[in-house]
């Protein structure tokens, strides 16, 4: 069985102890704890509260972390925005280790203008990756880059581009966002699994409905195909 976790952001209005209690009652295997969970983010990042909740719920076997992304863009044309965004990404590595997370998921950033990324945008992305690479050498968790939906200013929204990044950066892992891939077509999540599954560390699974992303699975046959494909490559097997 593929282990099933839930994002802490689904419990946006609740405290960290409540989030862990609700996840335990739901019988899920883990939590992806977002840095921007309001009870954590707006109270000076109280790591001890999260680790205490984790110790009180040993039945929740897996904890991963998602780096902050709201209002941030490590590839921004505004150098101050880019600097703050990269700084938070690097800081998240230390936070994830303190929380005892096994994976940290990051977003790649995007071109600020709604135009295809150019040489300058990829240069900013390269600086972002270099900062993460340097910081990663000092910790033991898996740092995992997420695929984005195929919009015009996206830097990382195809299986081929993700594969190239993984080949160039052997320390980096991959977080598959199924809905982002489905924004291309129904086969795209399977192409990501086929091409990048050897470096898969985390999966965000949700359904697309029309042009709207991140719907509940709702017994979708397509979601069943995705879960079978993940099982076939051994995802989630210790």
Helices and strands as residue ranges (DSSP letters): E 5-7, G 8-11, H 16-26, E 30-34, H 38-41, H 47-56, E 62-66, H 79-99, E 103-106, H 119-136, E 142-146, H 159-168, E 172-177, H 178-182, H 188-196, G 197-199, E 200-204, E 207-209, E 212-215, H 221-232
